[in-house]
Amino acid sequence: MSTQQKQHIIILGAGVIGLTTALVLQRSGKYQVLIVSEHKVSSPSLDSKVIKVDDFEFRDPTTVPALKMASPYSGSHWRAISTNTEEQLQKCELQTYNTFMSLVKSNPAIPVKIVEGNDIYTFENTSSTWHFDHMHDFSVIKPSELPKGIKMGVKYKTLIINSPQYLVWLFNEFTKLGGLFKQAKVNSLRQLELFVNKFGPSNLPVSQLTIINCSALGSAHLTDVKDRKMHPIRGQVVVVYAPQVNRTVTKIGGKFMRYVIPRGDGTVILGGTHLAHDYNSTPNDQTTEEILAETLELVPELILDHSLVDPKQKLAQIKKKVLAVKVGFRPARLGGTRLEHDKIYGYSGNTIKVIHNYGHNGYGVQSSWGYANMVYSMLQQSKL
Ligand SMILES: Cc1cc2nc3c(=O)[nH]c(=O)nc-3n(C[C@H](O)[C@H](O)[C@H](O)COP(=O)(O)OP(=O)(O)OC[C@H]3O[C@@H](n4cnc5c(N)ncnc54)[C@H](O)[C@@H]3O)c2cc1C
Protein backbone atom coordinates (compact mmCIF):
# COMPACT_ATOMS: atom_id res chain seq x y z
CA MET A 1 0.00 0.00 0.00
CA SER A 2 1.44 3.44 -0.88
CA THR A 3 1.72 6.13 1.81
CA GLN A 4 -1.11 8.02 0.05
CA GLN A 5 -3.50 5.08 0.46
CA LYS A 6 -2.72 4.47 4.11
CA GLN A 7 -5.10 5.67 6.80
CA HIS A 8 -3.53 8.43 8.89
CA ILE A 9 -3.39 7.88 12.63
CA ILE A 10 -2.14 10.24 15.33
CA ILE A 11 -1.30 8.60 18.65
CA LEU A 12 -1.04 10.86 21.68
CA GLY A 13 1.59 9.53 24.10
CA ALA A 14 4.93 7.74 23.84
CA GLY A 15 4.72 5.54 26.93
CA VAL A 16 4.59 1.77 26.61
CA ILE A 17 0.91 1.89 25.55
CA GLY A 18 1.34 4.58 22.86
CA LEU A 19 4.52 3.03 21.47
CA THR A 20 3.20 -0.55 21.36
CA THR A 21 -0.06 0.57 19.76
CA ALA A 22 1.92 2.64 17.24
CA LEU A 23 4.18 -0.30 16.40
CA VAL A 24 1.28 -2.73 15.87
CA LEU A 25 -0.55 -0.29 13.57
CA GLN A 26 2.52 0.85 11.62
CA ARG A 27 3.68 -2.78 11.19
CA SER A 28 0.31 -3.80 9.71
CA GLY A 29 1.17 -1.75 6.61
CA LYS A 30 -2.36 -0.28 6.59
CA TYR A 31 -1.68 2.85 8.60
CA GLN A 32 0.76 5.75 8.62
CA VAL A 33 1.22 6.58 12.27
CA LEU A 34 2.45 9.82 13.84
CA ILE A 35 3.10 9.87 17.60
CA VAL A 36 2.74 13.23 19.32
CA SER A 37 4.05 13.30 22.86
CA GLU A 38 5.35 15.79 25.37
CA HIS A 39 7.85 13.23 26.68
CA LYS A 40 9.83 10.36 25.25
CA VAL A 41 12.49 8.18 26.87
CA SER A 42 16.00 8.19 25.39
CA SER A 43 19.13 6.31 26.48
CA PRO A 44 21.02 8.28 29.13
CA SER A 45 23.72 10.45 27.58
CA LEU A 46 27.35 9.62 28.25
CA ASP A 47 27.86 12.89 30.09
CA SER A 48 25.04 12.21 32.57
CA LYS A 49 25.99 11.67 36.23
CA VAL A 50 27.53 8.27 36.99
CA ILE A 51 26.85 6.34 40.21
CA LYS A 52 29.43 3.61 40.78
CA VAL A 53 28.82 0.45 42.80
CA ASP A 54 31.64 -2.11 42.59
CA ASP A 55 32.71 -1.92 38.94
CA PHE A 56 29.23 -1.11 37.74
CA GLU A 57 28.57 2.36 36.29
CA PHE A 58 24.95 3.46 36.57
CA ARG A 59 23.56 6.35 34.57
CA ASP A 60 20.00 7.07 35.69
CA PRO A 61 17.70 6.32 32.75
CA THR A 62 14.60 7.57 34.58
CA THR A 63 14.71 11.33 34.29
CA VAL A 64 11.30 12.10 32.74
CA PRO A 65 9.02 13.79 35.34
CA ALA A 66 7.24 10.89 37.07
CA LEU A 67 3.77 12.44 37.09
CA LYS A 68 4.02 12.99 33.34
CA MET A 69 5.06 9.46 32.38
CA ALA A 70 4.77 6.18 34.25
CA SER A 71 6.45 3.79 31.85
CA PRO A 72 10.17 4.26 32.65
CA TYR A 73 9.43 3.90 36.38
CA SER A 74 7.85 0.51 35.91
CA GLY A 75 9.56 -2.61 37.36
CA SER A 76 8.68 -4.41 35.16
CA HIS A 77 7.76 -8.01 35.16
CA TRP A 78 4.84 -10.09 33.97
CA ARG A 79 2.58 -11.17 36.81
CA ALA A 80 -1.13 -11.58 36.17
CA ILE A 81 -3.13 -8.87 37.90
CA SER A 82 -6.50 -9.74 36.34
CA THR A 83 -8.87 -11.78 38.46
CA ASN A 84 -10.72 -14.89 37.29
CA THR A 85 -13.66 -12.73 36.16
CA GLU A 86 -11.83 -9.92 34.27
CA GLU A 87 -11.92 -11.39 30.78
CA GLN A 88 -10.65 -8.45 28.75
CA LEU A 89 -7.62 -7.92 30.94
CA GLN A 90 -6.92 -11.67 31.07
CA LYS A 91 -6.90 -11.77 27.27
CA CYS A 92 -4.55 -8.76 27.05
CA GLU A 93 -2.19 -10.12 29.70
CA LEU A 94 -2.02 -13.56 28.13
CA GLN A 95 -1.46 -12.20 24.61
CA THR A 96 1.33 -10.02 25.98
CA TYR A 97 2.91 -12.97 27.82
CA ASN A 98 2.94 -15.02 24.63
CA THR A 99 4.12 -12.13 22.46
CA PHE A 100 7.04 -11.38 24.80
CA MET A 101 7.95 -15.09 24.87
CA SER A 102 8.23 -15.16 21.07
CA LEU A 103 9.92 -11.74 20.85
CA VAL A 104 12.67 -12.87 23.25
CA LYS A 105 13.33 -15.89 21.04
CA SER A 106 13.30 -14.00 17.73
CA ASN A 107 15.00 -10.73 18.83
CA PRO A 108 18.21 -11.28 20.79
CA ALA A 109 18.61 -7.51 21.21
CA ILE A 110 15.29 -6.93 22.97
CA PRO A 111 15.79 -5.84 26.61
CA VAL A 112 13.35 -8.48 27.86
CA LYS A 113 14.40 -11.78 29.43
CA ILE A 114 12.79 -15.00 30.59
CA VAL A 115 13.47 -15.89 34.24
CA GLU A 116 11.84 -17.91 37.00
CA GLY A 117 8.97 -16.02 38.64
CA ASN A 118 7.89 -16.79 42.20
CA ASP A 119 4.57 -15.45 43.49
CA ILE A 120 3.93 -16.05 47.16
CA TYR A 121 0.72 -15.24 48.99
CA THR A 122 -0.03 -14.50 52.63
CA PHE A 123 -3.52 -15.95 51.96
CA GLU A 124 -5.03 -18.81 49.98
CA ASN A 125 -5.37 -17.28 46.49
CA THR A 126 -8.54 -18.47 44.80
CA SER A 127 -9.54 -15.29 42.93
CA SER A 128 -6.64 -14.87 40.48
CA THR A 129 -5.67 -18.34 39.35
CA TRP A 130 -6.81 -18.36 35.70
CA HIS A 131 -3.26 -17.98 34.42
CA PHE A 132 -1.91 -21.07 36.21
CA ASP A 133 -2.94 -23.20 33.22
CA HIS A 134 -1.13 -20.97 30.72
CA MET A 135 2.29 -20.28 32.25
CA HIS A 136 5.35 -22.11 30.98
CA ASP A 137 6.89 -24.55 33.53
CA PHE A 138 4.20 -23.82 36.11
CA SER A 139 4.38 -25.56 39.50
CA VAL A 140 3.08 -25.07 43.03
CA ILE A 141 5.85 -24.44 45.58
CA LYS A 142 5.97 -27.13 48.29
CA PRO A 143 4.64 -25.79 51.64
CA SER A 144 7.96 -26.84 53.27
CA GLU A 145 9.83 -24.44 50.94
CA LEU A 146 7.63 -21.43 51.70
CA PRO A 147 8.89 -18.62 53.96
CA LYS A 148 7.24 -18.08 57.34
CA GLY A 149 3.79 -16.47 57.17
CA ILE A 150 3.21 -17.56 53.56
CA LYS A 151 0.14 -19.68 52.79
CA MET A 152 0.70 -20.49 49.13
CA GLY A 153 3.33 -20.08 46.40
CA VAL A 154 3.66 -20.75 42.68
CA LYS A 155 6.57 -20.75 40.22
CA TYR A 156 6.59 -20.32 36.45
CA LYS A 157 8.59 -18.82 33.64
CA THR A 158 8.01 -15.09 33.64
CA LEU A 159 9.39 -12.08 31.77
CA ILE A 160 11.46 -9.22 33.05
CA ILE A 161 11.29 -6.04 31.01
CA ASN A 162 13.96 -3.39 31.43
CA SER A 163 11.45 -0.56 30.97
CA PRO A 164 13.69 2.42 30.08
CA GLN A 165 15.65 0.32 27.55
CA TYR A 166 12.51 -1.35 26.23
CA LEU A 167 10.89 2.04 25.49
CA VAL A 168 13.92 2.98 23.40
CA TRP A 169 13.71 -0.41 21.62
CA LEU A 170 10.00 0.09 20.84
CA PHE A 171 10.62 3.61 19.53
CA ASN A 172 13.44 2.44 17.26
CA GLU A 173 11.35 -0.45 15.87
CA PHE A 174 8.52 1.99 15.15
CA THR A 175 10.67 4.57 13.34
CA LYS A 176 12.51 1.85 11.35
CA LEU A 177 9.11 1.00 9.84
CA GLY A 178 8.53 4.62 8.80
CA GLY A 179 6.65 5.73 11.93
CA LEU A 180 6.72 9.49 12.58
CA PHE A 181 7.27 11.36 15.85
CA LYS A 182 6.69 14.92 16.99
CA GLN A 183 7.59 16.10 20.49
CA ALA A 184 4.89 18.51 21.66
CA LYS A 185 2.42 19.10 24.44
CA VAL A 186 -1.25 19.59 23.54
CA ASN A 187 -4.08 20.89 25.71
CA SER A 188 -6.80 18.96 23.90
CA LEU A 189 -7.18 16.08 21.45
CA ARG A 190 -8.57 18.47 18.82
CA GLN A 191 -5.25 20.35 18.90
CA LEU A 192 -3.67 17.25 17.32
CA GLU A 193 -5.42 18.23 14.09
CA LEU A 194 -2.76 20.92 13.73
CA PHE A 195 -0.13 18.21 13.19
CA VAL A 196 -1.64 16.67 10.03
CA ASN A 197 0.98 18.51 7.94
CA LYS A 198 3.60 16.21 9.52
CA PHE A 199 2.31 13.45 7.26
CA GLY A 200 3.88 15.38 4.37
CA PRO A 201 2.43 16.03 0.92
CA SER A 202 0.27 12.88 1.11
CA ASN A 203 -2.17 14.74 3.39
CA LEU A 204 -5.64 13.25 3.58
CA PRO A 205 -8.64 15.34 4.61
CA VAL A 206 -8.87 15.75 8.39
CA SER A 207 -12.15 13.81 8.29
CA GLN A 208 -10.08 10.72 7.52
CA LEU A 209 -7.82 11.15 10.51
CA THR A 210 -8.13 8.91 13.56
CA ILE A 211 -6.68 9.81 16.95
CA ILE A 212 -5.67 7.17 19.48
CA ASN A 213 -5.50 8.60 22.96
CA CYS A 214 -2.73 6.92 24.98
CA SER A 215 -2.05 9.88 27.26
CA ALA A 216 -2.60 8.04 30.59
CA LEU A 217 -2.78 10.58 33.45
CA GLY A 218 -2.75 13.34 30.80
CA SER A 219 -6.39 12.42 30.06
CA ALA A 220 -7.44 14.08 33.30
CA HIS A 221 -6.30 17.45 31.91
CA LEU A 222 -7.09 17.41 28.15
CA THR A 223 -9.95 19.89 27.80
CA ASP A 224 -12.01 17.58 25.55
CA VAL A 225 -11.47 14.48 27.69
CA LYS A 226 -11.23 15.71 31.33
CA ASP A 227 -11.50 12.19 32.72
CA ARG A 228 -12.11 12.69 36.43
CA LYS A 229 -11.79 8.95 37.03
CA MET A 230 -8.05 9.12 36.37
CA HIS A 231 -5.77 9.31 39.39
CA PRO A 232 -2.20 8.33 40.28
CA ILE A 233 -1.20 5.41 42.49
CA ARG A 234 2.18 6.27 43.90
CA GLY A 235 4.87 3.59 43.93
CA GLN A 236 8.31 3.90 45.50
CA VAL A 237 11.07 1.53 44.41
CA VAL A 238 14.76 1.10 45.23
CA VAL A 239 17.24 0.26 42.46
CA VAL A 240 20.20 -1.85 43.64
CA TYR A 241 23.16 -3.52 41.96
CA ALA A 242 22.86 -7.30 42.45
CA PRO A 243 23.72 -9.16 39.23
CA GLN A 244 23.52 -12.52 41.06
CA VAL A 245 19.72 -12.25 41.40
CA ASN A 246 18.08 -14.12 38.54
CA ARG A 247 14.48 -14.70 39.64
CA THR A 248 11.53 -12.53 40.54
CA VAL A 249 9.80 -12.83 43.88
CA THR A 250 6.50 -11.11 44.63
CA LYS A 251 4.84 -11.29 48.02
CA ILE A 252 1.13 -10.63 47.71
CA GLY A 253 -0.88 -9.70 50.81
CA GLY A 254 0.03 -7.60 53.81
CA LYS A 255 0.17 -3.81 53.91
CA PHE A 256 2.13 -3.49 50.65
CA MET A 257 3.03 -5.94 47.96
CA ARG A 258 6.80 -6.53 48.07
CA TYR A 259 8.70 -7.50 44.95
CA VAL A 260 12.17 -8.13 43.59
CA ILE A 261 12.65 -7.77 39.84
CA PRO A 262 16.06 -8.19 38.19
CA ARG A 263 16.38 -6.02 35.09
CA GLY A 264 18.80 -8.15 33.15
CA ASP A 265 21.64 -5.61 33.29
CA GLY A 266 22.84 -6.19 36.87
CA THR A 267 20.33 -3.79 38.38
CA VAL A 268 17.40 -5.03 40.44
CA ILE A 269 14.17 -3.20 41.30
CA LEU A 270 12.97 -3.60 44.89
CA GLY A 271 9.45 -2.50 45.61
CA GLY A 272 7.15 -1.16 46.51
CA THR A 273 4.19 0.87 47.63
CA HIS A 274 0.67 1.56 46.31
CA LEU A 275 -0.74 4.87 47.54
CA ALA A 276 -3.73 6.14 45.61
CA HIS A 277 -4.17 9.92 45.09
CA ASP A 278 -0.70 10.59 46.53
CA TYR A 279 1.16 13.11 44.32
CA ASN A 280 4.35 13.35 46.36
CA SER A 281 7.32 12.56 44.11
CA THR A 282 9.93 12.77 46.88
CA PRO A 283 11.10 9.35 48.15
CA ASN A 284 10.36 8.58 51.78
CA ASP A 285 13.47 7.37 53.69
CA GLN A 286 11.49 5.21 56.11
CA THR A 287 9.82 3.47 53.16
CA THR A 288 13.23 2.83 51.59
CA GLU A 289 14.40 1.13 54.81
CA GLU A 290 11.26 -1.02 54.94
CA ILE A 291 11.55 -2.05 51.30
CA LEU A 292 15.22 -3.00 51.73
CA ALA A 293 14.63 -4.99 54.92
CA GLU A 294 11.57 -6.86 53.68
CA THR A 295 12.88 -7.72 50.21
CA LEU A 296 16.12 -8.96 51.76
CA GLU A 297 14.06 -11.43 53.78
CA LEU A 298 12.31 -12.58 50.62
CA VAL A 299 15.46 -12.90 48.50
CA PRO A 300 18.53 -13.57 50.68
CA GLU A 301 20.80 -13.70 47.61
CA LEU A 302 20.43 -9.92 47.30
CA ILE A 303 23.61 -9.86 49.36
CA LEU A 304 26.58 -12.10 48.67
CA ASP A 305 27.84 -12.54 52.22
CA HIS A 306 25.73 -15.45 53.49
CA SER A 307 27.62 -15.65 56.79
CA LEU A 308 25.77 -12.56 58.06
CA VAL A 309 22.88 -13.34 60.43
CA ASP A 310 22.23 -9.98 62.11
CA PRO A 311 19.45 -8.20 60.14
CA LYS A 312 21.16 -4.83 60.79
CA GLN A 313 24.41 -6.03 59.23
CA LYS A 314 22.53 -7.46 56.26
CA LEU A 315 20.71 -4.16 55.81
CA ALA A 316 24.02 -2.31 55.92
CA GLN A 317 25.33 -4.58 53.14
CA ILE A 318 22.40 -4.03 50.81
CA LYS A 319 22.49 -0.27 51.44
CA LYS A 320 25.96 -0.20 49.91
CA LYS A 321 24.46 -1.49 46.66
CA VAL A 322 21.75 1.17 46.29
CA LEU A 323 21.95 3.02 42.97
CA ALA A 324 18.76 5.10 43.16
CA VAL A 325 15.42 5.48 44.90
CA LYS A 326 12.53 6.32 42.59
CA VAL A 327 8.90 7.31 42.85
CA GLY A 328 6.53 6.57 39.96
CA PHE A 329 2.78 6.99 39.47
CA ARG A 330 0.56 4.25 38.04
CA PRO A 331 -2.11 5.79 35.77
CA ALA A 332 -5.16 4.30 37.48
CA ARG A 333 -8.79 4.76 36.48
CA LEU A 334 -11.91 4.08 38.54
CA GLY A 335 -13.78 1.37 36.67
CA GLY A 336 -10.66 0.22 34.81
CA THR A 337 -8.93 0.94 31.52
CA ARG A 338 -10.80 3.06 28.99
CA LEU A 339 -10.77 1.27 25.65
CA GLU A 340 -13.54 2.66 23.48
CA HIS A 341 -14.55 4.59 20.38
CA ASP A 342 -15.36 8.28 20.69
CA LYS A 343 -15.48 11.34 18.46
CA ILE A 344 -14.50 14.96 18.84
CA TYR A 345 -15.15 18.06 16.78
CA GLY A 346 -12.17 19.56 15.01
CA TYR A 347 -11.50 23.27 14.52
CA SER A 348 -13.71 23.52 11.41
CA GLY A 349 -16.57 21.59 12.99
CA ASN A 350 -15.52 18.35 11.27
CA THR A 351 -15.78 15.08 13.19
CA ILE A 352 -12.57 13.29 14.14
CA LYS A 353 -12.71 9.64 15.17
CA VAL A 354 -11.00 8.79 18.44
CA ILE A 355 -10.12 5.54 20.17
CA HIS A 356 -9.20 5.86 23.84
CA ASN A 357 -6.60 3.45 25.20
CA TYR A 358 -5.56 4.69 28.63
CA GLY A 359 -5.74 4.00 32.35
CA HIS A 360 -3.61 0.84 32.60
CA ASN A 361 -2.80 1.26 36.27
CA GLY A 362 -0.11 -1.24 37.40
CA TYR A 363 -0.42 -3.59 34.41
CA GLY A 364 0.39 -1.44 31.35
CA VAL A 365 3.58 -3.22 30.35
CA GLN A 366 2.33 -6.77 30.84
CA SER A 367 -0.90 -6.10 28.90
CA SER A 368 0.54 -3.68 26.29
CA TRP A 369 0.52 -6.00 23.25
CA GLY A 370 -3.00 -7.21 24.03
CA TYR A 371 -4.39 -3.66 24.22
CA ALA A 372 -2.53 -2.67 21.05
CA ASN A 373 -4.08 -5.64 19.22
CA MET A 374 -7.51 -4.63 20.53
CA VAL A 375 -7.07 -1.15 19.04
CA TYR A 376 -6.07 -2.72 15.73
CA SER A 377 -9.23 -4.91 15.80
CA MET A 378 -11.40 -1.89 16.64
CA LEU A 379 -9.99 -0.04 13.61
CA GLN A 380 -10.61 -3.08 11.41
CA GLN A 381 -14.16 -3.56 12.68
CA SER A 382 -15.01 0.07 12.02
CA LYS A 383 -13.39 -0.34 8.58
CA LEU A 384 -11.08 2.61 9.02
C1 LIG B 1 6.57 1.70 40.52
C2 LIG B 1 5.80 1.11 39.36
C3 LIG B 1 5.93 -0.24 39.05
C4 LIG B 1 5.21 -0.80 37.99
N1 LIG B 1 5.40 -2.13 37.70
C5 LIG B 1 4.74 -2.66 36.64
C6 LIG B 1 4.95 -4.03 36.27
O1 LIG B 1 5.73 -4.74 36.89
N2 LIG B 1 4.26 -4.52 35.20
C7 LIG B 1 3.40 -3.74 34.46
O2 LIG B 1 2.83 -4.20 33.50
N3 LIG B 1 3.21 -2.43 34.80
C8 LIG B 1 3.83 -1.89 35.86
N4 LIG B 1 3.62 -0.58 36.19
C9 LIG B 1 2.57 0.18 35.47
C10 LIG B 1 3.06 0.72 34.14
O3 LIG B 1 4.22 1.47 34.34
C11 LIG B 1 1.96 1.60 33.52
O4 LIG B 1 0.74 0.91 33.45
C12 LIG B 1 2.35 2.01 32.10
O5 LIG B 1 3.63 2.56 32.09
C13 LIG B 1 1.36 3.02 31.52
O6 LIG B 1 1.83 3.36 30.24
P1 LIG B 1 1.14 4.52 29.39
O7 LIG B 1 1.83 4.54 28.08
O8 LIG B 1 -0.32 4.35 29.42
O9 LIG B 1 1.41 5.85 30.23
P2 LIG B 1 2.71 6.78 30.39
O10 LIG B 1 3.95 6.00 30.43
O11 LIG B 1 2.41 7.65 31.57
O12 LIG B 1 2.74 7.65 29.08
C14 LIG B 1 1.85 8.72 28.85
C15 LIG B 1 2.36 9.49 27.66
O13 LIG B 1 1.43 10.50 27.29
C16 LIG B 1 2.11 11.73 27.08
N5 LIG B 1 1.16 12.81 27.32
C17 LIG B 1 0.25 12.89 28.33
N6 LIG B 1 -0.45 14.04 28.22
C18 LIG B 1 0.03 14.70 27.14
C19 LIG B 1 -0.27 15.94 26.52
N7 LIG B 1 -1.23 16.74 27.01
N8 LIG B 1 0.44 16.32 25.43
C20 LIG B 1 1.40 15.52 24.93
N9 LIG B 1 1.74 14.33 25.48
C21 LIG B 1 1.06 13.93 26.57
C22 LIG B 1 3.27 11.67 28.05
O14 LIG B 1 4.29 12.60 27.68
C23 LIG B 1 3.69 10.22 27.91
O15 LIG B 1 4.53 10.06 26.79
C24 LIG B 1 4.34 0.01 37.23
C25 LIG B 1 4.25 1.38 37.51
C26 LIG B 1 4.96 1.93 38.57
C27 LIG B 1 4.85 3.41 38.83
PDBQT file of the ligand as one rigid body, heavy atoms in Angstrom, charges set to zero:
ROOT
HETATM    1  C1  LIG A 401       6.569   1.696  40.522  1.00  0.00    +0.000 C 
HETATM    2  C2  LIG A 401       5.802   1.109  39.360  1.00  0.00    +0.000 A 
HETATM    3  C3  LIG A 401       5.926  -0.245  39.054  1.00  0.00    +0.000 A 
HETATM    4  C4  LIG A 401       5.215  -0.802  37.992  1.00  0.00    +0.000 A 
HETATM    5  N1  LIG A 401       5.401  -2.129  37.697  1.00  0.00    +0.000 NA
HETATM    6  C5  LIG A 401       4.740  -2.665  36.644  1.00  0.00    +0.000 A 
HETATM    7  C6  LIG A 401       4.947  -4.026  36.270  1.00  0.00    +0.000 A 
HETATM    8  O1  LIG A 401       5.726  -4.744  36.891  1.00  0.00    +0.000 OA
HETATM    9  N2  LIG A 401       4.255  -4.518  35.198  1.00  0.00    +0.000 N 
HETATM   10  C7  LIG A 401       3.401  -3.740  34.462  1.00  0.00    +0.000 A 
HETATM   11  O2  LIG A 401       2.826  -4.203  33.498  1.00  0.00    +0.000 OA
HETATM   12  N3  LIG A 401       3.208  -2.433  34.798  1.00  0.00    +0.000 NA
HETATM   13  C8  LIG A 401       3.833  -1.893  35.862  1.00  0.00    +0.000 A 
HETATM   14  N4  LIG A 401       3.620  -0.580  36.191  1.00  0.00    +0.000 N 
HETATM   15  C9  LIG A 401       2.575   0.177  35.474  1.00  0.00    +0.000 C 
HETATM   16  C10 LIG A 401       3.056   0.721  34.139  1.00  0.00    +0.000 C 
HETATM   17  O3  LIG A 401       4.219   1.473  34.341  1.00  0.00    +0.000 OA
HETATM   18  C11 LIG A 401       1.957   1.603  33.522  1.00  0.00    +0.000 C 
HETATM   19  O4  LIG A 401       0.743   0.909  33.454  1.00  0.00    +0.000 OA
HETATM   20  C12 LIG A 401       2.351   2.009  32.103  1.00  0.00    +0.000 C 
HETATM   21  O5  LIG A 401       3.633   2.565  32.091  1.00  0.00    +0.000 OA
HETATM   22  C13 LIG A 401       1.356   3.015  31.520  1.00  0.00    +0.000 C 
HETATM   23  O6  LIG A 401       1.832   3.364  30.244  1.00  0.00    +0.000 OA
HETATM   24  P1  LIG A 401       1.139   4.516  29.393  1.00  0.00    +0.000 P 
HETATM   25  O7  LIG A 401       1.829   4.541  28.083  1.00  0.00    +0.000 OA
HETATM   26  O8  LIG A 401      -0.325   4.347  29.417  1.00  0.00    +0.000 OA
HETATM   27  O9  LIG A 401       1.413   5.845  30.228  1.00  0.00    +0.000 OA
HETATM   28  P2  LIG A 401       2.706   6.782  30.391  1.00  0.00    +0.000 P 
HETATM   29  O10 LIG A 401       3.951   5.997  30.426  1.00  0.00    +0.000 OA
HETATM   30  O11 LIG A 401       2.413   7.645  31.571  1.00  0.00    +0.000 OA
HETATM   31  O12 LIG A 401       2.742   7.647  29.076  1.00  0.00    +0.000 OA
HETATM   32  C14 LIG A 401       1.854   8.719  28.848  1.00  0.00    +0.000 C 
HETATM   33  C15 LIG A 401       2.365   9.491  27.657  1.00  0.00    +0.000 C 
HETATM   34  O13 LIG A 401       1.427  10.500  27.294  1.00  0.00    +0.000 OA
HETATM   35  C16 LIG A 401       2.109  11.726  27.077  1.00  0.00    +0.000 C 
HETATM   36  N5  LIG A 401       1.159  12.815  27.320  1.00  0.00    +0.000 N 
HETATM   37  C17 LIG A 401       0.246  12.888  28.325  1.00  0.00    +0.000 A 
HETATM   38  N6  LIG A 401      -0.449  14.038  28.223  1.00  0.00    +0.000 NA
HETATM   39  C18 LIG A 401       0.033  14.696  27.142  1.00  0.00    +0.000 A 
HETATM   40  C19 LIG A 401      -0.272  15.942  26.523  1.00  0.00    +0.000 A 
HETATM   41  N7  LIG A 401      -1.233  16.741  27.005  1.00  0.00    +0.000 N 
HETATM   42  N8  LIG A 401       0.442  16.317  25.432  1.00  0.00    +0.000 NA
HETATM   43  C20 LIG A 401       1.403  15.522  24.930  1.00  0.00    +0.000 A 
HETATM   44  N9  LIG A 401       1.744  14.331  25.484  1.00  0.00    +0.000 NA
HETATM   45  C21 LIG A 401       1.063  13.925  26.569  1.00  0.00    +0.000 A 
HETATM   46  C22 LIG A 401       3.271  11.672  28.052  1.00  0.00    +0.000 C 
HETATM   47  O14 LIG A 401       4.294  12.603  27.680  1.00  0.00    +0.000 OA
HETATM   48  C23 LIG A 401       3.690  10.220  27.907  1.00  0.00    +0.000 C 
HETATM   49  O15 LIG A 401       4.529  10.059  26.789  1.00  0.00    +0.000 OA
HETATM   50  C24 LIG A 401       4.335   0.015  37.234  1.00  0.00    +0.000 A 
HETATM   51  C25 LIG A 401       4.249   1.385  37.509  1.00  0.00    +0.000 A 
HETATM   52  C26 LIG A 401       4.961   1.931  38.567  1.00  0.00    +0.000 A 
HETATM   53  C27 LIG A 401       4.849   3.405  38.833  1.00  0.00    +0.000 C 
ENDROOT
TORSDOF 0
